[in-house]
Amino acid sequence: METRVLGKTGLKFSVLSFGCGAVGGLMVKGTAADQERAVARAMEFGINYFDTAPMYGSGESERNLGRVLKALKRPKVYVGTKVFVEGTGDIGKFIADSMDASLKRLGLDSVDLYQLHNPISEVKREGTIDPKSVRDQVLPAFERLRKQGKARHFGFTALGDTPAIQSVLDSFETAQVSYNMLNPSAGAKLPPTYPAQDYGNLIARAHASGVGTIGIRVLAGGALSGVETRHPLGMESVDPIGSASSYGRDVARAIRFGEVVKRGFAQNLVEASIRYVLSNPGLTTTLVGLSTLGQLEHAAQSAKKGPLPAEALKLISTIQQGFVGETR
């Protein structure tokens, strides 16, 4: 599988990475045997980055990933986890304690990538953190972890308010970027009336600064499969994370990309979605959340086909332009 350099870290990540989150649910609620088979098969495909977080199943994802890696005799892969800062107390201590708890669950002495999980915003909302706190408290805490040898590199989840996200972008080595066919604004300039948050071509900005980018929400929480039915291991319901005001409306918009399949550019919408984001050379890798081994097989085979041809990308852009002016 193709690899790309993760910005200034110098690490070479496979273009497809293994998401251990709760939306797909395999690494949270799957059987131990299925989890081990999936991780081993992912490595056979050349996938070399595994992304988890304490929030995924209240630590179950980290515990399960750690158990699987131990069973596979500590393979040479990259592991990343996160910290979601809570409360108004000592942020540095919270981060240090969270790191120690994550390492214990993972059964590791250190991780390759440690990431701030909170949305970034100047406006205080539930779960957000402001840019000043990031610069004054989060970054120094991360540097202490680096000196202690507990993490090699540091990043953040680039969610929240776009100006606030962009104000801290250069302070990190990596950024997890929301990017998919329903909302391509992290990779392209869109009209102001496009019905989605405008991330301001964040991938190009990050690439210019040497910040590695990790695509998230490639399937908009599953909406870009074109069906509303969810797998039993996955989250029962997903807030809209594409372009519409509801998951159902995201699905309805996703179906309009069916023309890409009809014209033979991809076998189905999932393949089209994965190959679409990989067509952006500025994006280092994209995470795919999984419920089954079959989904992993399909995602990996899709990624191996490489970027979509220019004609397909032009068709997708035309369909996206059809969303302009619609309500969310």
N, C-alpha and C positions, 0 to 999 in steps of 0.2 A: 504494500500500500504506500502511496505517496506520503512523504513527510515534508514538513515545512518548519522553518526555524521560528521559535516562539520569541520573537522580538529580541530585546537586549539580553534575555536569559541565555541565549545560545543553545537552548535545548531543542532537539529535533522531535517534534510531535507528529504522530500520524494524523492525516487530515480528518479522520473520524476518530472520536474518543468515546469512551464508555461512561455514560451518565448513570450514577448509582442512586438517583433521586426517587422520590415517592410518586411522581406522576406516572412513570412506567411501573414502578413498584417491585421489580424482580429482586433487587438487592435489599428490599425492606421486608417483603412478605413472601418471597418465593421459597421453595424448599432448598435445603443446603446443597443437595445434589445438583439441582438445576443451576444454582448460583455458581457452583464450582465449574460445571460444564460450560456455562456462558463465558466466564472469565478466561478459561483455558482456550475456548474456541476463538474468543476475541484476539488473544495473543497469536493464535495461528494465522489469523487474518492480517496481522501486523499492527493491530491497535495497541498503543503503548502508553496511553494516559487514562487513568481511572479517577473520576471526580466524585467526591462525596461531601458530606456536611453533617454536623451534629443534629440539624433540624430534620434530616431525612429519617423519619421513623423514630424520633427521640433517641438517636444514637444507634439504632439497629443497623442502618446502612454501614456505618463505620465498623461496627462489630463484625458484621457479616463479611465485609471486604477484607478485614484483617484476618479473619479465620480462613478465608479462601486463599489469600496470599501465603499464609503459613502452610496450608495443605499443599500448595503448589511449589513449596520450598523456595519462597522469596524470589520470584522471577524478577528479571531486570525490566521493570516498568516504572513509570512515573506515577506518583500518587499525590493528589491535591485534596485538601479539605478546607473548611471555612470557619469563620467565627461570626456569630450574630450578636452584636453588643446589645445588652439589655440593661434597663435601669439608668440611673443618673449618678452612680457612684464612681469609683476609681476605674476608669476604662482600661488603664494599663494592667491592673491586677486582674480584671475580668478576662482580658485577652490571654494573659499568662496562664490563668487557671483553665480556661477553655482549651488552650493548646495542650496542656498536660492531660486533660481528660480525653481529648481526641487521640493523642498518641497512645494512651492506655487502651482505648477501645480498638484502635488499629493494630496494636501490638508492635509498634514501630518506635524507633528512637528519634526519627525525624521524618518530615515530609518534603517533597520537592517543591510544592506550591501551597502557600497559605493565603487565604483570600478573605477580605472583608465582605460579609454577606448582606449587610444593611443597605437599603436604598439610600441614595445621597440626595439631600434636599436642604435648602435654606429654611424652608417652612417645616416646623415641627409637626410631624404626623406619626401615627403609631409605627414604630419600628425604624424610622428614618434616623440618619445621623448627618450633621451639618459639616460642610467642608472644613471649617475651622477646627472642629474636634478631630476630624480625620488628620489634618496636618499637625496639630499640637499634641494629640494623644495617641491616635492609632498608629501612625507611622513610627514614632519613637518606640512604641511597644513592639512593633514588628522588627525593628532593628535590634532590639535586645534579644529577641528570639533567634535572629540570625547569628548574633555573637555567641549565643548559647548552643548553636549547632542544631537547633530544633526545626528549622526550615531553611531551605536554600533560596527561595524566591517568593515574592509577595505580589498579590494582585487584589482586584476587587470586582464585585458584581456591578456592572455599569447600568444599574436601574435607579429610578428616582426621577428628578427633574433634570432635563438636558443641560441647562447652563451649569448646574451644580456638578453634574457628572464630568463635564468637560473641564471644569476648574481644577479637578483633582487628577485628571487622567495622567498627566506627565509625572505624577508622584509615585506611580506604581509601575511594576514591570509587566503586568498583564491585566487584561480587562475581559470579563465575560459580557458579551454583547448580544442583545436580543435582535435577531435577524432572521427573517423568513419571507416567503412570497407574499404573505398578507401585509406585512409591514417591512419593506425593504429600506427604510429611511436611514438605517445605520450604514448602508452601502451605496446609497444614491440620493441625489437631490430630488425632493418631491414637491409638488405644489402645496401651498399652505392649506388648501381645502381637502387634502388627502385625509381620509378618516382614520387616523392613527397618530400616536405620539411621534413627533419628529425628533429622531436621535442625531440629526445634523451630520450625516455622513461620518459617523464616529469611527468606522473602521479605517478610513483613509487618514483621519487625524491621528489615530493611534499608530498606524503604520509609519507615518512621517516622523513620529517621535520615538520609534523603536519599541513601542509597547505591543507585546504579543496579544492577539485577540482569540478568544475562545467563544465560538458561536453557541448561543443557547436558544431554546424555543424554536428550533428549526421546523418543528411540526406544529407550532402554536398550541402546545399542550395536547396534541392529537387531532385538532380540528382539520389540519391539512391532510389527514387520511381520507377526508370527505365523508365520514360517517360519525354519528353522534354516540353510537354504542361504545362503551368502554370495557376494557378487559377487567376481570374480577380482581387481579392483583394491583391494578392501577387505582389512582384516586377516583372516588365515586363521582366527584364533580370537579371541574376545573374552571376557575375564573377566566374570562376572556383575556387572552394574551396575544391576540392577532391584531385585528383592526376594528372589530365591532364591539357593541355594548354587551353582548352575550355570547356564550360558547356556540349556541345554535346558529347565531348569525355569522359567526366566524366560519362554521362549517358550510353554510350556504354560500358564502363568498368563495370558499375553497373549491367548491364544486365547479365554479366558473373556470378554473384552471384545467378542467377536464379536456379542453381543446388541445392542450399540450400532449396528452395521452392519445387522443384520437388521431393526431397527426404523426404519431409514431416516434416522438422524441423521448418518451419514457414509457415503461410498462404500466405505471400507475402513479398516483399523486405523491406517494411517499418517496418513490425514486426521484421524481421531478423535484421535490422539495429539497432533498439532500444534495442532488447534483447542482441545483440552483445556487445554494449558498457556497458550495465548493468552487463555483465558477468565479467567485471574487478572489483574485490572487492575494489581496491584502489580508484575508482571513486565514489565521494559522490553522485552526482546527474547529470542528463543530461537535458538540456533545449530542448524543442520541440517548434518550431514556428508553428503557426496554421493559417489556412484560414477559416475553418469551424468547427462547433460543431461536425460533423461526424469525422473529423480528430482527434479531442480531444478524442472522444470515442475510436477510434481505437488505438491511442497511449497509452491511459491509460490501455486498455485491454491487449495490448502487454506487457506493463511493469509488469502487475500483473501476467503474465505467468512466470516471472522470467528469470534468465540467460539461455542461450542456453546450451544444453548438450555438453559434451566434444567431441563427434563425430562430431557435427555440427561445433564447433570451429576449429577442425582439418581440416574439409573440407574448411572452409573459409580461413584458413591459406594457404592451398594448392592453392586455387584460387589466393590469394594475391601473392604467390611466382611466379605465372604465369605472373605478371606485371613486374617482375624484368628485367631490361635491356630495357624495352620499353621507347620510348621517351615520354616526357610530352606533 
